Amino acid sequence: MAAGVATWLPFARAAAVGWLPLAKKTMPKPPIDKKSRNDEILFVNVSGLRFQTWKNTLDRYPDTLLGSSEKEFFYNEDTQEYFFDRDPEMFRHILNFYRTGKLHYPRQECIQAFDEELAFYGIVPDIIGDCCMEEYRDRKKENQERLAEDTEAEMATDTPLPPHSTPRERLWRAFENPHTSTMALVFYYVTGFFIAVSVIANVVETVPCRPLKGSKKDLPCGEKYSLAFFCMDTACVLIFTFEYLMRLFAAPSRCKFMRSVMSVIDVVAIMPYYIGLVMPENEDVSGAFVTLRVFRVFRIFKFSRHSQGLRILGYTLKSCASELGFLLFSLTMAIIIFATVMFYAEKGTKGTNFTSIPASFWYTIVTMTTLGYGDMVPNTIAGKIFGSICSLSGVLVIALPVPVIVSNFSRIYHQNQRADKMRAQQKVRLARIRLAKKGTTNAFLHYKEEGGFQDRDSDNALCLKNRSSFEHQHHHLLHCLEKTTNHEFTDELTFSEMCMTESVGYRTSRSTSISSQQGVSTSCCPRRAKRRAIRLANSTVSVSRGSVQELDTLQVHKTSVGPQSRSSLNARTEDLKLNCDDRDFTAAIISIPTPPANTPDESLPPSPAIPGILRNSRSTSFTHETVKISSL
Amino acid sequence: MQTRQRRPSRDKIDDDLELSMVCHRPEGLEQLEAQTNFNKKELQVLYRGFKNECPSGVVNEETFKQIYSQFFPHGDASTYAHYLFNAFDSSHNGSIKFEDFVTALSILLRGTTTEKLQWTFNLYDINRDGYINKEEMTDIVKAIYDMMGRFTYPALKTDTPKQHVDAFFQKMDKNRDGVVTLDEFILSCQEDENIMRSLQLFENVI
C-alpha cells in the first residue's frame, strides 16, 4: 500500500465504530502498540549534509534500510545522529521518496550510481514514479547493452586460444578471425581476390568482343573465349568449394553453420556451376540453365565477410524490417488506388496505354518514385489531375520511413565504432592493470631480497625502503601465506626458466640470498610430470607467439626435503636425479606472457646445453619450491 | 489563521479545478484543541499526515473512496465509503476539511458513548430525517457485505443482508413501527453488552 494510506489507517479504524451496532459478535482486541507514540525528529547525516525528518516519515516503508532497524547500525552515539558515508546529492532523492511516496530519477546522475544507492538503501527501483520511469528504463537498457557489448568484446576475437585446442578449433578460429595467424590472413586475401576475379569475369563475359574472322556479328567475349572463361570459373568454384568444405569441417556446430546466411550465400554461389556440369546439353533445359547462371552474381555477397560496412548495412536492413515492411505496404496500397483511378480516368481515351489496371501499375510506380519515363502519359484532364496528385503523394510516402532507416543505420554504425574503440581501450587498460600487478608482485619480492625477513634491527631498518602501513600489512599477509604453504613467491622469469629446465628432467637448484630459511631443494619432476611439463613448454611456445596473455595462477606442490645449499647450478646437475621420488607436480599454468627470452622453438636440447641456459639466468635463486601468484 | 477559501462556490467550476485552486487552511491549533478532545501534539501529528496526503487541505469524495478502498482490497468499498464520506462531511459541501476530519475522529476515539452512538446513527440515517428505516439499513448492510468480496467463508447467500437487517430491527425497533429513532437506537445499544464493550476498544487507535 502506498505510504500515504498508512496515514489514513487510524481514521479507517476509527470509522469501524460504525459497524459496532450491526456486529453480532464482540470486536477483537486491538493490537497494542508498544512503541512510543510520540513522533520525533531524526537527524541523518550523509557525508556532512545534515537532514532532518520525522521518524514517522521513515517508518512508512518498513522494508527499507531507513525504515527498519537496520539504520541502528549507522547510529552515532556521540553525535546522536545517523551517519551514512554516501552521496548526499542522491540521498536527497531517496529522502524525497519517503516524504512523497514517489521515487524520482535525477537525470544528470549516472544510472549505475543511482542503482547502487537504491540497493544500499534497500529500495526497489520498480517504484520509480511514472514521470521518471521511462527515462530510467531507457538509460538502464542502454547501459546494459553497453556492458554486454563490452563483455562480448572482451570475450570475442582477441581472446587467447585455450592451450589444448584441437586443430579443428584452431581452423575455425583462423576462419573467423583472419588476423590471428598469417596463414589465415593469406587465405582471406586469396579468397577475396578470387571473389573479385569471379565477379569481374561474370561481367566481362557479356561484353561484346570483336567478332571472329569471317563473321560480322559481334560476339560477347564469353562465347569467343569460352574455354578461358570456363577455366577461370572452374578455378574460382574450386576455391570456393574448398573454402566452404573447410568451414563446414571446422564449424563447432555444423547445423547452425549450415543455416547461417553466409553459408547459404556460399552454396548459392557455387551451385550453378555444378548444376551446369551435371545438366545435359540439350536446348530445352539450357534455358533454365541460363537462368541459373544469374545466381553466380551472388558471389558478390561473399564480400560481406571481408567488409564490415556491408555487414552493418545488412544488420540495418534486418533491424528496420518493420519500417521497410510498412513502406512496402503503404506503397502497395497507394499504387493500387492510383492505378485504379488512372485506369478509369483514361478509359475513354482512344489508343490509350492504360489498357488494364495492372498495366496502370507501371505508370503509378514510375510516377510515385518521380522517375517519369514518359512511356505512359495521361491525356484526359481528370487523368492529369490524378496523375499530379499521385506524384505528390509518392514523395511523401517514400520520404516517411527513410529517416527511421537512416537513424537505425547510424545507431548500428556507431555501436560498431564504439566496439572497436572499446577494444583498443581495453588493450591499453589491460596493459596498465598488468603493469600495476607486476609492480605489487615485484614490491614484495624486492622486499624479500633486501632481507626484509631478517630481524629488524636499526641498521637493517634504514636499508629498507619506505613503505606505507598498507604495504606492511599486505606483505605480512603474503608472508603468512608463504609460511602456511611452505612455498615462496617468485617471479615469472625465474619460474619459466625453472619450468623449462625441469621439463627435461633436470632439477634446477636455486638458492636464495635468504639463508635463514630451511631450504628444500627443488626435486626433479617424475616422468609423468615431465610429460606434462613438456606439453606445458610446448603450449607456452605456441601460445606465446604474438598474443599477450594474463598469468593467472600457478601452483607447484612439492614436499620434498633436501639439504639446503647455495651451490652453483652446475654442481647440482649430477645428483639431481637422486631425489626423484614420487612428487606431485601440479602445474596449473595458464600461459606466460610475452615469450620468455629463451623459448626454443624445437624441443629442448639435451643436458649439455642446460647448464649453459642456467648459467645465463639470474644469479639469485631459490632453494624453495616456488609458487607464483600473479593475481596480487 | 482564518479559514480562507479562494473559490468558495462549487457550482461554477469543476471539482478538480476547484480543488487545485482551493487552499483550505484550518482554524488555529488552540481552537481545534478546544473543540476536540485531542491535545496539541496529537493534532500536529494528525495534521501533518492529512496535509501530506491532501496538500490542498480538503478531501473530495473520489479521493476518499480510493483511500478507503485500499484498506479493503478483497471487495468493493466504494458504496460504504460514500456513506462514510457523508457522515464525515458535516457541512455537506462535498469535501472534508481538516476540521471535519478531526472532529469526527475526536468523537469516535475520545467521545462519550452517547456521542459515538449518535455518530453511528447519523451514519445509518442516510437521508438525515431522524429515522432509520429498513431501506436505509439494507443499503448500509449491503455496502458492508460488499466490502467482504466474493470469497468468504461461509459463502455469502443472497438473503444474508436481509436477514441481518431483520435481526437488527428486531433488536433495535422497540415500538415496532418499522423505523428506528435515535433514542431507541441509543437505548438498545446500551442494553447490549457486546456493543458497549467493543466501543471501548477503539480508544487507542491514535
Boltz contact constraints between the chains, C-beta under 6 A:
constraints:
  - contact:
      token1: [A, 1]
      token2: [B, 70]
      max_distance: 6.0
  - contact:
      token1: [A, 4]
      token2: [B, 53]
      max_distance: 6.0
  - contact:
      token1: [A, 5]
      token2: [B, 70]
      max_distance: 6.0
  - contact:
      token1: [A, 7]
      token2: [B, 49]
      max_distance: 6.0
  - contact:
      token1: [A, 7]
      token2: [B, 53]
      max_distance: 6.0
  - contact:
      token1: [A, 8]
      token2: [B, 67]
      max_distance: 6.0
  - contact:
      token1: [A, 10]
      token2: [B, 205]
      max_distance: 6.0
  - contact:
      token1: [A, 10]
      token2: [B, 206]
      max_distance: 6.0
  - contact:
      token1: [A, 12]
      token2: [B, 71]
      max_distance: 6.0
  - contact:
      token1: [A, 13]
      token2: [B, 205]
      max_distance: 6.0
  - contact:
      token1: [A, 14]
      token2: [B, 105]
      max_distance: 6.0
  - contact:
      token1: [A, 14]
      token2: [B, 108]
      max_distance: 6.0
  - contact:
      token1: [A, 14]
      token2: [B, 109]
      max_distance: 6.0
  - contact:
      token1: [A, 14]
      token2: [B, 205]
      max_distance: 6.0
  - contact:
      token1: [A, 15]
      token2: [B, 84]
      max_distance: 6.0
  - contact:
      token1: [A, 17]
      token2: [B, 108]
      max_distance: 6.0
  - contact:
      token1: [A, 17]
      token2: [B, 116]
      max_distance: 6.0
  - contact:
      token1: [A, 17]
      token2: [B, 202]
      max_distance: 6.0
  - contact:
      token1: [A, 18]
      token2: [B, 120]
      max_distance: 6.0
  - contact:
      token1: [A, 18]
      token2: [B, 123]
      max_distance: 6.0
  - contact:
      token1: [A, 20]
      token2: [B, 195]
      max_distance: 6.0
  - contact:
      token1: [A, 20]
      token2: [B, 198]
      max_distance: 6.0
  - contact:
      token1: [A, 21]
      token2: [B, 120]
      max_distance: 6.0
  - contact:
      token1: [A, 21]
      token2: [B, 189]
      max_distance: 6.0
  - contact:
      token1: [A, 21]
      token2: [B, 195]
      max_distance: 6.0
  - contact:
      token1: [A, 26]
      token2: [B, 194]
      max_distance: 6.0
  - contact:
      token1: [A, 26]
      token2: [B, 197]
      max_distance: 6.0
  - contact:
      token1: [A, 26]
      token2: [B, 198]
      max_distance: 6.0
  - contact:
      token1: [A, 27]
      token2: [B, 198]
      max_distance: 6.0
  - contact:
      token1: [A, 27]
      token2: [B, 201]
      max_distance: 6.0
  - contact:
      token1: [A, 30]
      token2: [B, 201]
      max_distance: 6.0
  - contact:
      token1: [A, 39]
      token2: [B, 45]
      max_distance: 6.0
